[in-house]
């Protein structure tokens, strides 16, 4: 090992310098005091004492002593002045030792910064590598670039920078500018920028008397890494920083680690990412060259976890609220006609929201991010809810558009019976059908229709045909009664005025016009005819014979099998008109009864379709609510299940 010699004895000069410094510091105040006494005060005081004191001898003695002291002080001042000058010379020579050492070490004849330091060209240079992570600055998901601020500690041995401490005033450490020394060309292999050295902030390199060189510098590294977006934004990213010598192989420069655990003593937390761990290891790479030479590489792995709180409150919760609005569409009644409008508005809101946050999702085709799957599921739920609402509206309108077609049996059984019970829904008849059933159950209203009365009259007529004897007696008796009645009434009719007869006929026909309106609420029968307004309007004494005659005509017109005696043309016309009116009333009542039954049946069918739509809406409400909650739950729990970390603790940490 070559040593650099010294031209001056440093030990003697340092001893003298220390002695003079102590002497100067101790006697500086004293010298000032004595100088002031000699120059001004003492002389004046002594002269005054000489004139005042009568004893001349004593004064002369004191003056002699004072002069001796003054001469001694002057002598000491000369020695002090000489010592100060000598100390200044020694100090100047001591300050130039480091400069002379610097010039001696970097003499161009003995040091070349472009040559690798080694005792022999066949001996490799050992370089130790230390890594300190200061801050995670930024992560660019689009370009897959991680920006970190790091401090590097690189050490190596340079025999040309060694010296003997005793020859150079005990100097053990010397700081030299980094551009004056040889440095290993260690670079970040997975660098993402072209100006690599522009991001380095290097200071002076520290060298020791034994030839050990330490290079400490700070750098802003932009490294390329593989982005895994499978569980984004609950993802963990593992980034690598690979350092290696760009020009020298292992036989020339061998890289080694100071420690496998990275230094985190000066780490600053990042607002978006939390550091899980960091470690480094040494790896030997074999590049496809001619000799397949090994290249030592230092790999620093940084594992970070994304803080998902920002994404949950700004990206996930608004999407969940929009999806819930689509689910609430099933609670709207179909009669309002706003279900489809609400679903379409929700779907458009979802589309606009997804378009606004698309830029924040990493653009990659290797895997679909978890948040992308959640957005897709939410959008599918909203679209499917719109389609299903259209179907339920068509089901609701089926009762009025399918011309009274009833619900299929299997649909009625499984939906209106079983599914309604599961959903705790009560299926009841419409109000009009329920009122009709109540009216039919009332005892005050006849349960038999006019068709059944006619059937009974037919049966009685048939029985009368079989029973001839009874029928003949009955006919004879009826003929006698009718002849007597006709004979009695014949005189009254002849005496009455024709206008009166016409007015009676007119009143009878007018009263019959109002008759079918009152009979629409009840079932028509022969017995009910006696309790109608026709009987009540003719209860006076004058019309009692006419009413009995009217009742006989009603009976004879309905039975049809009995003979009616010949009367006047007015009576025949009245009987004929009344029969036509009865037939028309009967036909009207029959059609009205059929129409009311058809309307009730249609209302019942329409009400069943409405109830079917309500049951389907309730079922879809529960189904889509479960789907929305399940989607959100899977989105939050899935990373915790597969990555073995508690998502909620990291979410609110």
C-alpha positions as CSV (number, residue, x, y, z in Angstrom):
1,X,0.0,0.0,0.0
2,X,1.4,3.3,-1.0
3,X,1.7,6.0,1.6
4,X,2.1,9.8,1.2
5,X,5.2,11.4,3.2
6,X,5.0,14.8,5.2
7,X,7.7,17.5,5.0
8,X,7.2,19.0,8.5
9,X,7.3,17.6,12.0
10,X,3.7,17.9,13.0
11,X,4.2,17.0,16.6
12,X,6.6,19.9,17.6
13,X,4.5,22.5,15.8
14,X,1.3,21.3,17.4
15,X,2.9,21.5,20.9
16,X,4.2,25.0,20.4
17,X,0.9,26.1,19.0
18,X,-1.0,24.8,22.0
19,X,1.5,26.5,24.4
20,X,1.3,29.8,22.7
21,X,-2.5,29.8,22.5
22,X,-2.8,29.1,26.3
23,X,-0.2,31.8,27.1
24,X,-1.9,34.3,24.9
25,X,-5.3,33.7,26.3
26,X,-4.0,34.0,29.9
27,X,-1.8,37.1,29.6
28,X,-3.7,39.1,27.1
29,X,-5.7,41.0,29.7
30,X,-2.7,41.5,32.0
31,X,-0.6,43.0,29.2
32,X,-3.3,45.4,28.3
33,X,-3.5,46.6,32.0
34,X,0.3,47.0,32.3
35,X,0.4,48.9,29.1
36,X,-2.2,51.4,30.2
37,X,-0.4,51.9,33.5
38,X,2.9,52.6,31.9
39,X,1.7,55.0,29.3
40,X,-0.7,57.2,31.2
41,X,-1.6,56.8,34.8
42,X,1.5,55.7,36.6
43,X,3.7,58.4,35.2
44,X,1.4,61.2,36.2
45,X,0.9,59.8,39.7
46,X,4.7,59.4,40.2
47,X,5.4,63.0,39.1
48,X,2.8,64.4,41.5
49,X,4.2,62.3,44.3
50,X,7.8,63.6,43.6
51,X,6.7,67.1,43.9
52,X,4.6,66.5,46.9
53,X,6.9,64.2,48.7
54,X,9.8,65.8,50.5
55,X,11.8,62.7,50.6
56,X,13.6,62.6,47.3
57,X,15.3,59.4,47.9
58,X,12.3,57.4,48.3
59,X,10.8,58.8,45.2
60,X,13.9,58.0,43.2
61,X,13.9,54.4,44.5
62,X,10.3,54.0,43.5
63,X,11.1,55.4,40.1
64,X,14.0,53.1,39.6
65,X,11.8,50.1,40.5
66,X,9.1,51.3,38.2
67,X,11.6,51.6,35.3
68,X,12.9,48.2,36.0
69,X,9.4,46.8,35.8
70,X,8.7,48.7,32.6
71,X,11.8,47.3,31.0
72,X,10.8,43.8,32.0
73,X,7.3,44.3,30.6
74,X,8.8,45.5,27.4
75,X,11.0,42.5,27.2
76,X,8.0,40.2,27.8
77,X,6.1,42.1,25.1
78,X,8.8,41.4,22.6
79,X,8.8,37.7,23.5
80,X,5.0,37.6,23.1
81,X,5.2,39.3,19.8
82,X,7.8,36.8,18.5
83,X,5.7,33.9,19.8
84,X,2.6,35.1,18.1
85,X,4.3,35.5,14.8
86,X,5.8,32.0,15.2
87,X,2.3,30.6,16.1
88,X,0.7,32.2,13.1
89,X,3.3,30.6,10.9
90,X,2.6,27.2,12.5
91,X,-1.1,27.6,12.0
92,X,-0.8,28.5,8.4
93,X,1.3,25.5,7.8
94,X,-1.3,23.3,9.6
95,X,-4.2,24.5,7.5
96,X,-2.5,23.6,4.3
97,X,-1.9,20.0,5.4
98,X,-5.4,18.9,4.3
99,X,-5.0,20.8,1.0
100,X,-1.6,19.2,0.4
101,X,-3.1,15.8,1.3
102,X,-5.9,16.4,-1.2
103,X,-3.5,17.4,-3.9
104,X,-1.2,14.5,-3.1
105,X,-4.0,12.0,-3.3
106,X,-5.5,13.3,-6.6
107,X,-2.2,13.9,-8.3
108,X,-2.9,13.0,-12.0
109,X,0.4,11.1,-12.1
110,X,-0.8,8.6,-9.5
111,X,-4.6,8.7,-9.7
112,X,-7.0,8.2,-12.7
113,X,-10.7,8.5,-12.0
114,X,-11.7,6.5,-15.1
115,X,-9.8,3.4,-14.1
116,X,-11.3,0.7,-11.8
117,X,-9.5,0.7,-8.4
118,X,-7.8,-2.6,-7.7
119,X,-4.4,-3.9,-6.5
120,X,-4.3,-5.9,-9.7
121,X,-6.4,-5.9,-12.8
122,X,-7.4,-9.6,-12.2
123,X,-8.8,-8.8,-8.7
124,X,-12.4,-7.8,-8.5
125,X,-13.7,-4.7,-6.8
126,X,-16.1,-5.5,-3.9
127,X,-18.9,-3.0,-3.7
128,X,-21.4,-3.2,-0.8
129,X,-24.9,-1.8,-1.3
130,X,-27.2,-0.2,1.3
131,X,-30.8,0.9,0.6
132,X,-32.9,3.4,2.6
133,X,-36.5,4.0,1.6
134,X,-37.5,7.6,2.3
135,X,-40.9,8.0,0.7
136,X,-43.3,6.5,-1.8
137,X,-44.1,9.5,-3.9
138,X,-46.6,8.3,-6.6
139,X,-47.9,5.3,-8.4
140,X,-48.9,5.7,-12.1
141,X,-51.3,2.8,-12.7
142,X,-51.8,3.8,-16.3
143,X,-48.1,3.5,-17.2
144,X,-47.2,1.1,-14.4
145,X,-44.5,3.3,-12.9
146,X,-43.6,3.6,-9.2
147,X,-41.9,6.8,-8.0
148,X,-39.8,6.5,-4.8
149,X,-37.3,8.7,-3.0
150,X,-34.4,6.7,-1.7
151,X,-31.0,7.1,-0.1
152,X,-28.2,4.8,-1.3
153,X,-25.1,3.9,0.6
154,X,-22.4,2.4,-1.6
155,X,-19.0,1.4,-0.2
156,X,-15.8,0.1,-1.9
157,X,-12.1,-0.1,-1.4
158,X,-9.6,2.1,-3.4
159,X,-5.9,1.5,-2.5
160,X,-4.9,4.7,-4.2
161,X,-6.8,6.8,-1.6
162,X,-4.9,5.4,1.5
163,X,-2.4,7.5,3.6
164,X,-0.6,7.4,6.9
165,X,-2.3,9.5,9.6
166,X,0.9,10.3,11.5
167,X,2.4,11.9,8.4
168,X,-0.6,14.1,7.9
169,X,-1.4,15.6,11.3
170,X,-3.7,12.7,12.3
171,X,-6.2,13.3,9.5
172,X,-8.3,10.2,9.1
173,X,-11.2,11.3,6.9
174,X,-11.2,13.4,3.8
175,X,-14.2,14.6,1.7
176,X,-13.6,14.7,-2.0
177,X,-16.1,15.9,-4.7
178,X,-17.9,13.0,-6.4
179,X,-16.8,14.1,-9.8
180,X,-13.1,13.8,-9.0
181,X,-13.2,10.1,-8.0
182,X,-14.0,6.8,-9.6
183,X,-17.6,5.5,-8.9
184,X,-19.2,2.2,-9.8
185,X,-21.7,2.5,-12.6
186,X,-24.6,1.1,-10.6
187,X,-27.9,1.9,-12.2
188,X,-31.5,1.0,-11.8
189,X,-32.1,-1.6,-14.5
190,X,-35.9,-1.3,-14.6
191,X,-35.7,2.5,-14.9
192,X,-38.7,4.2,-16.6
193,X,-37.0,7.5,-17.6
194,X,-34.1,8.3,-19.9
195,X,-32.5,10.9,-17.7
196,X,-31.3,8.7,-15.0
197,X,-28.4,10.7,-13.6
198,X,-30.5,13.9,-13.6
199,X,-32.5,12.5,-10.7
200,X,-29.4,11.8,-8.5
201,X,-28.5,14.3,-5.8
202,X,-24.9,13.4,-4.9
203,X,-22.7,15.0,-2.3
204,X,-19.0,14.7,-1.5
205,X,-17.5,11.2,-1.2
206,X,-16.0,10.3,2.1
207,X,-12.6,8.6,2.1
208,X,-10.7,7.2,5.1
209,X,-6.9,6.7,5.6
210,X,-7.4,3.0,5.1
211,X,-8.7,3.5,1.5
212,X,-12.4,2.8,2.3
213,X,-14.7,5.0,0.1
214,X,-18.3,5.7,1.1
215,X,-20.7,7.3,-1.4
216,X,-24.0,8.6,0.0
217,X,-26.5,10.1,-2.3
218,X,-30.3,10.6,-2.7
219,X,-32.3,9.8,-5.8
220,X,-35.8,9.9,-7.2
221,X,-36.3,6.6,-8.8
222,X,-39.0,5.8,-11.3
223,X,-39.2,2.1,-11.7
224,X,-41.4,-0.1,-13.9
225,X,-43.4,-2.8,-12.2
226,X,-46.1,-5.3,-13.0
227,X,-49.5,-4.0,-11.9
228,X,-52.0,-6.5,-10.5
229,X,-55.5,-5.0,-10.6
230,X,-57.4,-8.2,-9.7
231,X,-58.6,-6.8,-6.3
232,X,-58.4,-3.1,-7.1
233,X,-59.0,-0.9,-5.0
234,X,-58.2,-3.5,-2.3
235,X,-55.0,-4.5,-4.0
236,X,-51.5,-5.3,-2.8
237,X,-48.7,-4.3,-5.2
238,X,-45.2,-5.8,-5.1
239,X,-42.7,-3.5,-6.8
240,X,-39.1,-4.4,-7.6
241,X,-36.0,-2.1,-7.9
242,X,-33.1,-3.9,-9.6
243,X,-29.7,-2.4,-9.2
244,X,-26.6,-3.6,-11.1
245,X,-23.4,-2.5,-12.7
246,X,-24.1,-1.6,-16.3
247,X,-20.7,-2.2,-17.7
248,X,-18.8,-4.6,-15.4
249,X,-19.5,-8.3,-14.8
250,X,-19.0,-10.2,-11.6
251,X,-15.3,-10.8,-12.2
252,X,-14.7,-7.1,-12.2
253,X,-17.3,-5.7,-9.8
254,X,-19.0,-7.9,-7.2
255,X,-22.2,-6.4,-5.6
256,X,-23.0,-7.4,-2.1
257,X,-25.7,-6.3,0.4
258,X,-25.0,-4.5,3.7
259,X,-28.2,-6.0,5.2
260,X,-31.1,-7.9,3.7
261,X,-33.6,-5.8,5.6
262,X,-34.2,-2.3,4.2
263,X,-33.7,0.7,6.3
264,X,-37.0,2.4,7.2
265,X,-35.8,4.7,10.0
266,X,-36.5,7.9,7.9
267,X,-39.6,6.6,6.1
268,X,-42.5,9.0,5.5
269,X,-46.0,7.7,5.2
270,X,-48.0,8.0,2.0
271,X,-51.6,9.1,2.0
272,X,-52.7,6.5,-0.7
273,X,-50.5,3.5,0.1
274,X,-49.3,1.9,3.3
275,X,-46.0,0.0,3.4
276,X,-46.3,-3.7,4.4
277,X,-42.7,-4.8,4.2
278,X,-39.5,-4.3,2.3
279,X,-36.5,-6.6,1.9
280,X,-33.6,-7.0,-0.5
281,X,-31.6,-9.9,-1.8
282,X,-28.8,-10.6,-4.2
283,X,-29.4,-12.3,-7.5
284,X,-27.0,-13.5,-10.2
285,X,-28.2,-13.0,-13.7
286,X,-26.8,-14.6,-16.8
287,X,-27.2,-12.6,-19.9
288,X,-27.1,-14.3,-23.3
289,X,-23.5,-13.2,-24.2
290,X,-20.7,-15.1,-25.7
291,X,-19.3,-16.6,-22.4
292,X,-22.6,-16.5,-20.5
293,X,-21.0,-14.4,-17.8
294,X,-22.8,-13.8,-14.5
295,X,-23.9,-10.3,-13.5
296,X,-24.6,-9.7,-9.8
297,X,-27.9,-7.8,-9.2
298,X,-29.4,-6.3,-6.0
299,X,-33.2,-6.7,-5.9
300,X,-35.2,-4.5,-3.5
301,X,-38.8,-5.6,-3.1
302,X,-41.4,-3.2,-1.8
303,X,-44.8,-4.5,-0.9
304,X,-47.5,-1.9,-0.4
305,X,-51.2,-1.9,0.2
306,X,-53.7,0.6,-1.2
307,X,-55.8,2.5,1.3
308,X,-59.3,1.9,0.0
309,X,-61.2,4.5,2.1
310,X,-61.2,7.1,-0.6
311,X,-62.5,4.7,-3.3
312,X,-65.2,3.3,-1.0
313,X,-66.7,6.6,-0.1
314,X,-66.3,8.2,-3.6
315,X,-66.7,5.3,-6.0
316,X,-68.5,2.4,-4.3
317,X,-71.1,4.0,-2.0
318,X,-72.6,6.3,-4.7
319,X,-72.9,3.3,-7.1
320,X,-74.6,1.3,-4.3
321,X,-77.1,4.1,-3.7
322,X,-77.9,4.4,-7.4
323,X,-78.5,0.6,-7.5
324,X,-80.8,0.9,-4.5
325,X,-82.9,3.5,-6.4
326,X,-83.5,0.9,-9.1
327,X,-84.7,-1.6,-6.5
328,X,-87.1,0.9,-5.0
329,X,-88.8,1.0,-8.4
330,X,-90.6,-2.2,-7.4
331,X,-92.3,-0.5,-4.6
332,X,-94.1,2.0,-6.9
333,X,-97.7,1.1,-7.8
334,X,-98.1,0.2,-11.5
335,X,-101.1,2.5,-11.8
336,X,-98.9,5.6,-11.5
337,X,-97.1,4.8,-14.8
338,X,-93.7,6.1,-13.4
339,X,-91.9,2.8,-12.9
340,X,-90.3,2.7,-16.3
341,X,-89.3,6.4,-16.1
342,X,-87.6,5.9,-12.7
343,X,-85.7,2.8,-13.9
344,X,-84.5,4.5,-17.1
345,X,-83.5,7.6,-15.1
346,X,-81.5,5.4,-12.7
347,X,-79.8,3.6,-15.6
348,X,-78.8,6.9,-17.2
349,X,-77.5,8.1,-13.9
350,X,-75.4,4.9,-13.6
351,X,-74.0,5.4,-17.1
352,X,-73.0,9.0,-16.5
353,X,-71.4,8.1,-13.1
354,X,-69.4,5.3,-14.6
355,X,-68.2,7.5,-17.4
356,X,-67.0,10.1,-14.9
357,X,-64.9,7.5,-12.9
358,X,-63.5,5.5,-15.8
359,X,-60.3,7.4,-15.8
360,X,-59.5,6.4,-12.2
361,X,-59.6,2.6,-13.1
362,X,-56.3,1.2,-14.3
363,X,-56.5,0.6,-18.1
364,X,-55.4,-3.1,-18.4
365,X,-56.7,-6.1,-20.3
366,X,-54.9,-8.8,-18.3
367,X,-57.6,-8.9,-15.6
368,X,-60.8,-7.2,-14.8
369,X,-60.6,-5.2,-11.6
370,X,-62.8,-6.0,-8.8
371,X,-64.4,-2.6,-8.8
372,X,-65.0,-3.1,-12.5
373,X,-66.9,-6.3,-11.8
374,X,-68.9,-4.5,-9.2
375,X,-69.8,-1.7,-11.6
376,X,-70.8,-4.2,-14.2
377,X,-72.9,-6.1,-11.7
378,X,-74.6,-2.9,-10.5
379,X,-75.3,-1.9,-14.1
380,X,-76.7,-5.3,-14.9
381,X,-79.0,-5.2,-11.9
382,X,-80.3,-1.8,-13.0
383,X,-80.9,-2.9,-16.6
384,X,-82.5,-6.2,-15.5
385,X,-84.7,-4.3,-13.1
386,X,-85.9,-2.1,-16.0
387,X,-86.7,-5.2,-18.1
388,X,-88.5,-6.9,-15.3
389,X,-90.5,-3.8,-14.6
390,X,-91.7,-3.8,-18.2
391,X,-92.8,-7.4,-17.8
392,X,-94.7,-6.8,-14.6
393,X,-96.5,-3.8,-16.2
394,X,-97.6,-6.1,-19.0
395,X,-98.8,-8.6,-16.4
396,X,-100.7,-5.9,-14.7
397,X,-102.4,-4.9,-17.9
398,X,-103.1,-8.5,-19.0
399,X,-106.5,-8.4,-17.2
400,X,-107.8,-5.7,-19.4
401,X,-106.0,-6.5,-22.7
402,X,-106.5,-10.2,-23.1
403,X,-110.3,-10.0,-23.4
404,X,-111.1,-11.7,-20.1
405,X,-108.7,-14.6,-20.4
406,X,-108.2,-16.0,-16.9
407,X,-104.9,-16.8,-15.2
408,X,-103.4,-20.2,-16.0
409,X,-103.9,-22.8,-13.3
410,X,-100.2,-23.4,-12.5
411,X,-99.6,-19.7,-12.3
412,X,-102.6,-19.2,-9.9
413,X,-101.5,-22.1,-7.8
414,X,-97.8,-21.4,-7.5
415,X,-97.9,-17.6,-7.4
416,X,-101.2,-16.5,-5.9
417,X,-101.3,-19.4,-3.4
418,X,-97.9,-20.7,-2.5
419,X,-95.6,-17.7,-3.3
420,X,-98.1,-15.2,-1.7
421,X,-98.1,-17.2,1.5
422,X,-94.3,-17.2,1.6
423,X,-94.2,-13.5,1.1
424,X,-97.0,-12.9,3.7
425,X,-99.4,-11.4,1.2
426,X,-103.2,-11.7,1.4
427,X,-105.1,-12.2,-1.9
428,X,-108.7,-11.0,-1.7
429,X,-111.5,-10.3,-4.2
430,X,-112.2,-6.9,-5.6
431,X,-114.8,-4.7,-3.8
432,X,-117.5,-5.0,-6.6
433,X,-117.3,-8.8,-6.6
434,X,-117.4,-8.9,-2.8
435,X,-120.4,-6.7,-2.7
436,X,-122.2,-8.8,-5.2
437,X,-121.5,-11.9,-3.2
438,X,-122.9,-10.2,-0.1
439,X,-126.0,-9.1,-1.9
440,X,-126.6,-12.6,-3.2
441,X,-126.3,-14.0,0.3
442,X,-128.9,-11.6,1.6
443,X,-132.2,-13.3,2.4
444,X,-134.2,-10.3,1.2
445,X,-133.2,-10.8,-2.4
446,X,-134.5,-13.7,-4.5
447,X,-132.0,-16.3,-5.4
448,X,-134.0,-17.7,-8.2
449,X,-133.9,-16.0,-11.6
450,X,-136.8,-15.6,-14.0
451,X,-135.5,-18.5,-16.0
452,X,-136.1,-20.9,-13.1
453,X,-139.6,-19.4,-12.6
454,X,-140.4,-20.2,-16.2
455,X,-139.1,-23.7,-15.9
456,X,-141.4,-24.2,-12.9
457,X,-144.4,-22.9,-14.9
458,X,-143.5,-25.3,-17.7
459,X,-143.4,-28.1,-15.2
460,X,-146.7,-27.1,-13.8
461,X,-148.2,-27.0,-17.3
462,X,-146.9,-30.4,-18.1
463,X,-148.4,-31.8,-14.9
464,X,-151.8,-30.2,-15.8
465,X,-151.8,-32.0,-19.2
466,X,-151.3,-35.3,-17.5
467,X,-154.0,-34.6,-14.9
468,X,-156.9,-34.1,-17.4
469,X,-159.7,-34.4,-14.9
470,X,-158.3,-31.8,-12.7
471,X,-157.5,-29.6,-15.6
472,X,-161.0,-29.7,-17.0
473,X,-162.5,-28.9,-13.7
474,X,-160.1,-26.1,-13.3
475,X,-160.9,-24.8,-16.8
476,X,-164.6,-24.9,-16.2
477,X,-164.3,-23.2,-12.9
478,X,-162.0,-20.6,-14.4
479,X,-164.4,-20.1,-17.3
480,X,-167.3,-19.5,-15.0
481,X,-165.4,-17.0,-12.9
482,X,-164.1,-15.3,-16.0
483,X,-167.6,-15.2,-17.6
484,X,-169.1,-13.7,-14.5
485,X,-166.3,-11.3,-14.1
486,X,-166.4,-10.3,-17.8
487,X,-170.2,-9.8,-17.6
488,X,-169.9,-7.6,-14.6
489,X,-167.0,-5.6,-16.1
490,X,-168.6,-5.3,-19.5
491,X,-171.1,-2.8,-18.4
492,X,-168.6,-0.7,-16.6
493,X,-166.3,-0.7,-19.6
494,X,-169.1,0.3,-21.9
495,X,-170.1,3.1,-19.7
496,X,-166.5,4.4,-19.4
497,X,-165.1,6.8,-21.7
498,X,-162.7,5.8,-24.4
499,X,-160.4,8.6,-23.3
500,X,-160.3,7.1,-19.9
501,X,-159.4,3.7,-21.4
502,X,-156.7,5.3,-23.4
503,X,-155.3,7.2,-20.4
504,X,-155.3,4.0,-18.4
505,X,-153.4,2.2,-21.2
506,X,-151.0,5.2,-21.4
507,X,-150.4,5.2,-17.6
508,X,-149.9,1.4,-17.7
509,X,-147.3,1.6,-20.4
510,X,-145.5,4.6,-18.8
511,X,-145.3,2.8,-15.5
512,X,-143.9,-0.3,-17.3
513,X,-141.2,1.9,-18.9
514,X,-139.8,2.6,-15.4
515,X,-140.2,-1.0,-14.4
516,X,-137.1,-2.6,-15.9
517,X,-134.8,0.0,-14.2
518,X,-136.0,-1.1,-10.8
519,X,-135.8,-4.8,-11.7
520,X,-132.1,-4.5,-12.7
521,X,-131.1,-4.7,-9.1
522,X,-133.1,-7.9,-8.3
523,X,-133.9,-11.2,-10.1
524,X,-137.3,-11.0,-11.9
525,X,-140.0,-13.5,-10.9
526,X,-143.8,-13.7,-10.9
527,X,-144.0,-13.2,-7.1
528,X,-141.8,-10.1,-7.3
529,X,-144.1,-8.6,-9.9
530,X,-146.8,-8.2,-7.2
531,X,-144.5,-6.1,-5.0
532,X,-143.5,-3.6,-7.7
533,X,-144.6,0.0,-8.3
534,X,-147.4,-1.2,-10.7
535,X,-149.3,-2.7,-7.7
536,X,-148.6,0.3,-5.5
537,X,-149.8,2.9,-8.1
538,X,-153.1,1.1,-8.5
539,X,-154.2,0.5,-4.9
540,X,-157.1,2.8,-4.9
541,X,-160.7,1.5,-4.8
542,X,-161.5,2.5,-8.3
543,X,-158.9,0.4,-9.9
544,X,-159.2,-2.7,-7.8
545,X,-161.3,-4.5,-10.5
546,X,-158.8,-3.4,-13.1
547,X,-155.9,-4.7,-11.1
548,X,-157.4,-8.1,-10.7
549,X,-158.0,-8.2,-14.4
550,X,-154.4,-7.1,-14.9
551,X,-153.1,-9.9,-12.7
552,X,-155.1,-12.5,-14.7
553,X,-153.7,-11.2,-17.9
554,X,-150.2,-11.4,-16.4
555,X,-150.8,-15.0,-15.4
556,X,-152.4,-16.0,-18.6
557,X,-149.6,-14.2,-20.6
558,X,-146.9,-16.1,-18.7
559,X,-148.6,-19.4,-18.7
560,X,-149.7,-19.1,-22.3
561,X,-151.6,-22.3,-22.2
562,X,-154.9,-21.0,-20.9
563,X,-157.7,-19.5,-23.1
564,X,-158.7,-16.0,-22.7
565,X,-162.2,-15.0,-23.4
566,X,-163.0,-12.6,-26.2
567,X,-163.2,-9.0,-25.1
568,X,-163.4,-5.7,-26.7
569,X,-160.7,-4.5,-29.1
570,X,-159.3,-2.2,-26.5
571,X,-158.8,-5.0,-24.0
572,X,-157.3,-7.2,-26.7
573,X,-155.0,-4.4,-27.7
574,X,-154.0,-3.8,-24.1
575,X,-153.3,-7.5,-23.5
576,X,-151.3,-7.8,-26.7
577,X,-149.3,-4.7,-25.8
578,X,-148.7,-5.9,-22.3
579,X,-147.5,-9.2,-23.5
580,X,-145.0,-7.5,-25.8
581,X,-143.8,-5.3,-22.9
582,X,-143.4,-8.4,-20.7
583,X,-141.4,-10.2,-23.3
584,X,-139.2,-7.1,-23.7
585,X,-138.8,-6.8,-20.0
586,X,-137.9,-10.4,-19.7
587,X,-135.3,-10.2,-22.5
588,X,-133.8,-6.9,-21.0
589,X,-133.5,-8.4,-17.6
590,X,-132.0,-11.6,-19.0
591,X,-129.4,-9.6,-20.9
592,X,-128.7,-7.3,-18.0
593,X,-128.2,-10.3,-15.7
594,X,-125.8,-11.9,-18.2
595,X,-124.0,-8.6,-18.7
596,X,-123.5,-8.1,-15.0
597,X,-122.2,-11.6,-14.6
598,X,-119.8,-11.0,-17.4
599,X,-118.6,-7.7,-16.0
600,X,-118.2,-9.2,-12.6
601,X,-116.2,-12.1,-14.0
602,X,-114.0,-9.7,-16.0
603,X,-113.4,-7.5,-12.9
604,X,-112.5,-10.6,-11.0
605,X,-110.0,-11.7,-13.7
606,X,-108.5,-8.3,-14.0
607,X,-108.2,-8.1,-10.3
608,X,-106.4,-11.5,-10.2
609,X,-103.9,-10.2,-12.8
610,X,-103.3,-7.1,-10.7
611,X,-102.7,-9.3,-7.6
612,X,-100.4,-11.5,-9.7
613,X,-98.4,-8.4,-10.7
614,X,-98.2,-7.3,-7.1
615,X,-96.9,-10.6,-5.9
616,X,-94.3,-10.7,-8.6
617,X,-93.2,-7.1,-7.7
618,X,-92.8,-8.1,-4.1
619,X,-90.8,-11.2,-5.0
620,X,-88.6,-9.2,-7.4
621,X,-88.1,-6.5,-4.7
622,X,-86.8,-9.1,-2.3
623,X,-84.7,-10.8,-5.0
624,X,-83.0,-7.6,-6.3
625,X,-82.5,-6.3,-2.8
626,X,-80.7,-9.5,-1.9
627,X,-78.7,-9.3,-5.1
628,X,-77.6,-5.7,-4.4
629,X,-76.6,-6.4,-0.8
630,X,-74.8,-9.6,-1.9
631,X,-72.9,-7.8,-4.6
632,X,-71.7,-5.1,-2.2
633,X,-70.9,-7.7,0.5
634,X,-68.9,-9.9,-1.9
635,X,-67.1,-6.8,-3.2
636,X,-66.0,-5.9,0.4
637,X,-65.3,-9.4,1.7
638,X,-63.7,-11.1,-1.3
639,X,-60.3,-9.5,-0.9
640,X,-60.2,-10.4,2.8
641,X,-61.0,-14.0,2.1
642,X,-58.4,-14.6,-0.6
643,X,-55.6,-12.3,0.6
644,X,-55.8,-13.0,4.3
645,X,-56.2,-9.5,5.7
646,X,-59.1,-7.8,7.4
647,X,-60.5,-5.4,5.0
648,X,-62.5,-3.4,7.5
649,X,-59.6,-2.8,9.8
650,X,-57.6,-1.4,7.0
651,X,-60.5,0.5,5.7
652,X,-61.0,2.6,8.9
653,X,-57.5,2.5,10.2
